[in-house]
Amino acid sequence: MVATYTIQLDAAKLDDAKLNRIIKAAGLEPSTAPNPIPDDPERCDDSQSRADLRNALLAAEARYRFDVARRGEGRDLRGRKQIARAARALKGRIASDPSLEFHCFSLEQLARDAERPPPRPFELGSRNLSAFDNLVGDFMKAFEQCFGRKAGAPKNRDGTFGGPFVRFSQRAMTELRIDKLSPRTIANAIERIRHPETARR
């Protein structure tokens, strides 16, 4: 017997002001909106495109919270972020000491591993997508449907990741009160979603 679940979307969680900030963060105009977004997005009519985007983001948030509760993910995310910060701080302190410099690589690897969403013990080594990966995947669909362009995370000249989709995702996480993922984590999730057979968790 297959269990089914009904998710009620609460539009009040993502009112016009919050939706406007998410759209503005992307720096793009919705491709299917009847009217282009003016300088003041507060004056926009809530077109079908915007209504669809709101519903898609609310559905993504509801699915994410259900996934987290079901899998037990995310409980140690804040602690892992603290570990990543501490590892990079220590790396910065020892980088100038030649006798300790060889530890820098291990500390950076520790920081990167700590920034990844922790898999459940039975999922170690599996190619299953995490709740965070699924969230990014849902955001990708919403972004591509709304803006008519492929979601991605291009590298900047300084080696960091950015672009409209990264800004869009991070702002959506802020407005939906979800722990914000770093641009690198979003880029890694995109890679796992598009190439699950080769991507490393």
PyMOL commands that set and color helices and strands:
alter all, ss='L'
color gray80, all
select helices_A, chain A and resi 11-14+16-26+41-43+48-71+77-94+101-115+121-123+131-147+164-175+183-194
alter helices_A, ss='H'
color red, helices_A
deselect
rebuild
show_as cartoon
